[in-house]
């Protein structure tokens, strides 16, 4: 029996030369039977490379052809806390990081150099008097098949970087990379459906920083929620 494989197409990059962490985790999670899947990235997920997905007891390992384990995934049962929605984003809300200081300008989710219809262009903003970051997002038709439904891995990508920017708030001027992500999807949005992404960071322990994010419709229906561990790469 042939082992299943995954590949992260070049469009879905995060840091230069590697896949967007949330997108990669979402693709991997699609090969793990369960409603709540945790994916741990052990090295930057490579682009345009066939990776094998192998069962390893209660978990699944994602390997390069030479045997290096890139990621490990498993089903977990600890519920993901839900970040509450913020339905009103003030017009003057400021982006969490100015374009000029963006470390990954071509990132599929949050890169300012990506055009509409190519990247997600989710730029979470600081909300006055709150620890929650938020932005509006409307999926375009480049993100879905003919049925108009956005695939789960795009939802994982939309939840990823907002949590990262919340983690960055704990390391002013620093950079972190995704280490682990767990997501639960209530339902996926459709193309053209107005959505809202919110995120916050709730802890730090050494180089590890915890973050939570959630995706809502414009009227506050919960679509998906996630928790993540980010690794401070400036230490």
Buried (B, 14 or more C-beta within 10 A) or exposed (E): EEEBBBEBEEBBBBBEEBBBBBBBBBBBBBBBEEEBBBBBBBEBBBBEBEBBBBEEEEBBBBBBEEEEBBBBBBBBEEEBEBBEBBEEBEEEBEBBBEEEEBBBBBBBBBBBEBEEEBBBBBBBBBBEEEEBBBBEBBBBEEBBEEEBBBBBBBBBBBBBBBBBBBBBBBBEEBBBBBBBBBBBBEEBBEBEBEBBBBBBBBEBEEBBBBBBBBBBBBEEBBBBBBBBBBBBEEE
